[in-house]
Amino acid sequence: MAKREIAGSRALVTGASSGIGREIALELGRRGADVVVLARSADKLETLAAEFADLPGRCAVHAGDVVDDAVRHAAVRRATEAFGGLDILVNNAGIGALGPFETATAERLRRIMEVNFFAAAELIRVALPTLKHGRKPIVANVTSILGRVGIPHSSEYCASKFALEALSQSLRAELYKHGVDVLAVAPGSTETEFFDHTIEMASRPPWVGRNGVPAAAVARAAVDAIASGKRAIVPNFRGWLMCVAQRIWPGGVDLVLRKYA
């Protein structure tokens, strides 16, 4: 994994209208990167772009739904047209749901997988021909500690993030010969608007929304990891402890999680 200068880099950030994605876009801009921001809300993206007026980096807006293949292709073209290429791809767009798996609809499972995994995977595929010509290119996938530890009432979300973690590991090896790095950013509980935009909230486990890390702190850690060439990070101490516990005492983690099932 290569170290890289953020200043002068060309980036594409999905899910950039709020939360971690918005903060990553701003952090990249503060460090001198030019950023294409992609999300469904054009108004929120324009508000974000206005904040780049006082930053060394530039911002280009591309509104659309990342699950749409035409939108994915157009977003990569936007980076080339606006900034001359692409060096950093940040897959951040994501949705979730809370509730028992047994009573959930098939649509809930498919929608979460479509946004959190398939859209990210297909955007990587679309972007690779451009990334390969970038300057020390990198794909940064925003996964989750729930892509390492599965919890009750979030089974579909966990499955989508486990899949994205696995894709990141596989592509890290596969793309090495092409000079493309792959980073997995696995936040824990974060102060974001995520839970205000869940597609279903059939239950509310006690850990939801508690002791979240500010999205700006996660963004700084993510951009630091991009710059320093790390392969994976967990920018949350409690989340890191949860991952360690899962490795060394998985049965104990199961016992704790059963209490909340």
C-alpha positions as CSV (number, residue, x, y, z in Angstrom):
1,M,0.0,0.0,0.0
2,A,1.5,3.3,-1.2
3,K,1.7,6.6,0.6
4,R,0.2,9.5,-1.4
5,E,-0.2,13.2,-1.4
6,I,-3.9,14.3,-1.0
7,A,-3.2,17.8,-2.4
8,G,-3.9,17.7,-6.2
9,S,-5.6,14.3,-6.1
10,R,-8.9,13.8,-7.9
11,A,-11.6,12.1,-5.8
12,L,-15.2,10.7,-6.2
13,V,-17.2,10.4,-3.0
14,T,-20.6,8.6,-2.9
15,G,-23.2,9.3,-0.2
16,A,-21.7,12.7,0.1
17,S,-24.9,14.7,1.1
18,S,-24.6,13.9,4.8
19,G,-22.7,12.1,7.6
20,I,-19.4,10.5,7.0
21,G,-19.5,11.0,3.2
22,R,-20.0,14.7,3.5
23,E,-17.2,15.0,6.1
24,I,-14.8,12.9,4.0
25,A,-15.5,15.2,1.0
26,L,-14.8,18.3,3.1
27,E,-11.7,16.8,4.6
28,L,-10.3,15.9,1.2
29,G,-11.1,19.5,0.1
30,R,-9.3,20.9,3.1
31,R,-6.2,19.0,2.1
32,G,-6.3,20.2,-1.5
33,A,-8.1,17.4,-3.3
34,D,-10.6,18.1,-6.1
35,V,-13.8,16.2,-5.3
36,V,-16.8,15.0,-7.2
37,V,-19.6,14.5,-4.8
38,L,-22.4,12.0,-5.6
39,A,-25.7,11.6,-3.8
40,R,-29.5,11.8,-4.6
41,S,-30.1,15.2,-3.0
42,A,-29.0,17.9,-5.4
43,D,-29.8,20.7,-2.9
44,K,-27.6,19.2,-0.2
45,L,-24.8,18.7,-2.7
46,E,-25.0,22.3,-3.8
47,T,-24.8,23.4,-0.1
48,L,-21.8,21.2,0.3
49,A,-20.1,22.5,-2.8
50,A,-20.6,26.1,-1.5
51,E,-18.4,25.2,1.5
52,F,-15.5,24.5,-0.8
53,A,-15.3,28.2,-1.7
54,D,-12.9,28.6,1.3
55,L,-11.0,25.4,0.8
56,P,-7.9,24.7,-1.4
57,G,-9.7,21.9,-3.2
58,R,-12.5,22.2,-5.8
59,C,-15.9,20.5,-5.8
60,A,-18.0,19.2,-8.7
61,V,-21.6,18.1,-8.0
62,H,-23.2,15.0,-9.6
63,A,-26.7,14.3,-8.3
64,G,-28.2,10.8,-8.8
65,D,-28.8,7.4,-7.3
66,V,-25.7,5.2,-7.2
67,V,-27.7,2.1,-7.8
68,D,-28.3,3.4,-11.3
69,D,-25.6,2.2,-13.7
70,A,-26.0,5.3,-15.9
71,V,-25.4,7.5,-12.9
72,R,-22.2,5.5,-12.0
73,H,-20.8,5.9,-15.5
74,A,-21.7,9.6,-15.6
75,A,-20.1,10.2,-12.2
76,V,-16.8,8.8,-13.3
77,R,-17.0,10.8,-16.5
78,R,-17.7,13.9,-14.4
79,A,-14.4,13.4,-12.6
80,T,-12.5,13.2,-15.9
81,E,-14.3,16.2,-17.4
82,A,-14.0,18.4,-14.3
83,F,-10.6,17.4,-13.0
84,G,-8.8,15.3,-15.7
85,G,-9.0,11.9,-14.1
86,L,-9.6,10.0,-10.9
87,D,-7.2,9.0,-8.1
88,I,-9.4,8.3,-5.1
89,L,-12.8,6.5,-5.1
90,V,-14.7,6.6,-1.8
91,N,-17.6,4.2,-1.6
92,N,-19.6,5.5,1.3
93,A,-23.3,5.4,0.2
94,G,-25.3,3.1,2.5
95,I,-28.7,2.5,4.0
96,G,-29.9,0.2,6.8
97,A,-32.9,-1.2,8.6
98,L,-33.6,-2.4,12.1
99,G,-35.9,-5.3,12.9
100,P,-36.1,-9.1,13.1
101,F,-35.0,-11.0,10.0
102,E,-37.9,-13.4,10.1
103,T,-40.6,-10.8,9.7
104,A,-38.7,-8.6,7.2
105,T,-39.7,-8.3,3.6
106,A,-37.6,-9.7,0.7
107,E,-37.5,-6.1,-0.6
108,R,-35.7,-4.9,2.5
109,L,-32.9,-7.4,2.0
110,R,-32.5,-6.7,-1.7
111,R,-32.6,-2.9,-1.3
112,I,-29.9,-2.9,1.4
113,M,-27.7,-5.3,-0.6
114,E,-28.2,-3.2,-3.8
115,V,-27.1,0.1,-2.2
116,N,-24.5,-1.1,0.3
117,F,-22.8,-3.8,-1.8
118,F,-23.8,-4.1,-5.5
119,A,-23.7,-0.4,-6.2
120,A,-20.2,-0.1,-4.6
121,A,-18.9,-3.2,-6.4
122,E,-20.2,-2.0,-9.8
123,L,-18.9,1.5,-9.3
124,I,-15.4,0.1,-8.7
125,R,-15.7,-1.9,-11.9
126,V,-16.8,1.2,-13.8
127,A,-14.1,3.4,-12.3
128,L,-11.1,0.9,-12.7
129,P,-10.2,1.9,-16.3
130,T,-9.9,5.5,-15.2
131,L,-8.3,4.7,-11.8
132,K,-5.6,2.7,-13.4
133,H,-4.3,5.8,-15.1
134,G,-4.5,7.8,-11.9
135,R,-1.8,9.0,-9.6
136,K,-1.3,6.3,-6.9
137,P,-4.9,5.3,-7.1
138,I,-6.9,3.9,-4.2
139,V,-10.4,2.6,-3.6
140,A,-11.7,3.4,0.0
141,N,-14.7,1.3,1.0
142,V,-16.6,2.5,4.0
143,T,-17.7,-0.7,5.6
144,S,-18.5,-1.1,9.3
145,I,-17.6,-3.0,12.4
146,L,-20.8,-4.8,11.6
147,G,-19.0,-6.1,8.6
148,R,-16.8,-8.0,11.1
149,V,-19.2,-8.7,13.9
150,G,-22.8,-9.6,13.1
151,I,-25.5,-8.3,15.6
152,P,-29.2,-9.0,16.0
153,H,-31.9,-6.9,14.3
154,S,-29.4,-5.8,11.6
155,S,-28.8,-9.0,9.7
156,E,-29.2,-7.6,6.2
157,Y,-27.0,-4.6,7.0
158,C,-24.4,-6.8,8.5
159,A,-24.5,-9.2,5.5
160,S,-24.0,-6.3,3.1
161,K,-21.0,-4.9,5.1
162,F,-19.4,-8.4,5.5
163,A,-19.7,-8.7,1.7
164,L,-18.0,-5.3,1.2
165,E,-15.2,-6.2,3.6
166,A,-14.6,-9.5,1.7
167,L,-14.6,-7.6,-1.7
168,S,-12.1,-5.2,-0.3
169,Q,-9.7,-8.0,0.8
170,S,-10.1,-9.8,-2.5
171,L,-9.5,-6.7,-4.7
172,R,-6.6,-5.6,-2.6
173,A,-4.7,-8.6,-3.8
174,E,-6.2,-8.7,-7.3
175,L,-5.5,-5.0,-8.1
176,Y,-2.0,-4.8,-6.6
177,K,-0.4,-5.6,-10.0
178,H,-2.3,-2.6,-11.5
179,G,-1.1,-0.2,-8.8
180,V,-4.5,0.3,-7.3
181,D,-4.7,0.1,-3.5
182,V,-7.9,-0.8,-1.5
183,L,-8.7,0.5,1.9
184,A,-11.5,-0.7,4.2
185,V,-12.7,1.9,6.7
186,A,-14.9,0.2,9.4
187,P,-16.5,2.8,11.6
188,G,-18.3,1.8,14.8
189,S,-21.2,3.9,16.2
190,T,-21.1,7.3,14.6
191,E,-22.9,10.6,15.1
192,T,-24.6,10.7,11.7
193,E,-28.0,11.0,10.1
194,F,-27.9,7.3,9.2
195,F,-30.6,6.2,11.6
196,D,-32.8,9.1,10.4
197,H,-32.7,7.5,6.9
198,T,-33.3,3.8,7.6
199,I,-35.7,2.2,5.3
200,E,-37.4,0.4,8.2
201,M,-37.2,0.6,12.0
202,A,-39.2,-2.3,13.3
203,S,-37.2,-2.4,16.5
204,R,-34.7,-0.1,18.3
205,P,-31.9,-2.1,20.1
206,P,-30.4,-0.3,23.1
207,W,-27.1,0.4,21.5
208,V,-28.6,2.5,18.6
209,G,-27.3,6.0,18.7
210,R,-25.3,5.6,21.9
211,N,-21.7,7.0,22.3
212,G,-21.2,7.8,18.7
213,V,-18.0,9.2,17.3
214,P,-18.3,12.5,15.4
215,A,-18.5,11.9,11.6
216,A,-15.7,14.5,11.2
217,A,-13.4,12.4,13.4
218,V,-14.1,9.3,11.2
219,A,-13.5,11.3,8.1
220,R,-10.1,12.6,9.4
221,A,-9.1,9.0,10.2
222,A,-10.2,7.8,6.8
223,V,-8.3,10.5,4.9
224,D,-5.2,9.9,7.1
225,A,-5.4,6.2,6.1
226,I,-5.7,7.1,2.4
227,A,-2.7,9.3,2.7
228,S,-0.6,6.9,4.7
229,G,-1.5,3.8,2.6
230,K,-3.2,1.7,5.3
231,R,-5.1,-1.4,4.2
232,A,-7.8,-1.2,6.9
233,I,-8.8,0.9,9.9
234,V,-11.4,0.8,12.7
235,P,-11.7,4.5,13.7
236,N,-13.5,3.9,16.9
237,F,-12.0,2.4,20.1
238,R,-15.1,0.6,21.3
239,G,-15.6,-0.8,17.8
240,W,-12.0,-2.0,17.8
241,L,-12.5,-3.7,21.1
242,M,-15.6,-5.4,19.8
243,C,-13.6,-6.7,16.8
244,V,-10.8,-7.9,19.1
245,A,-13.3,-9.7,21.3
246,Q,-14.9,-11.4,18.3
247,R,-11.5,-12.8,17.4
248,I,-10.3,-14.0,20.7
249,W,-13.6,-15.0,22.4
250,P,-16.4,-15.3,19.8
251,G,-18.5,-17.5,22.1
252,G,-18.5,-14.7,24.7
253,V,-19.6,-12.2,22.1
254,D,-22.5,-14.5,21.2
255,L,-23.6,-14.7,24.8
256,V,-23.7,-10.9,25.1
257,L,-25.5,-10.4,21.8
258,R,-28.2,-13.0,22.6
259,K,-29.4,-10.7,25.4
260,Y,-30.5,-8.2,22.8
261,A,-32.0,-10.6,20.3
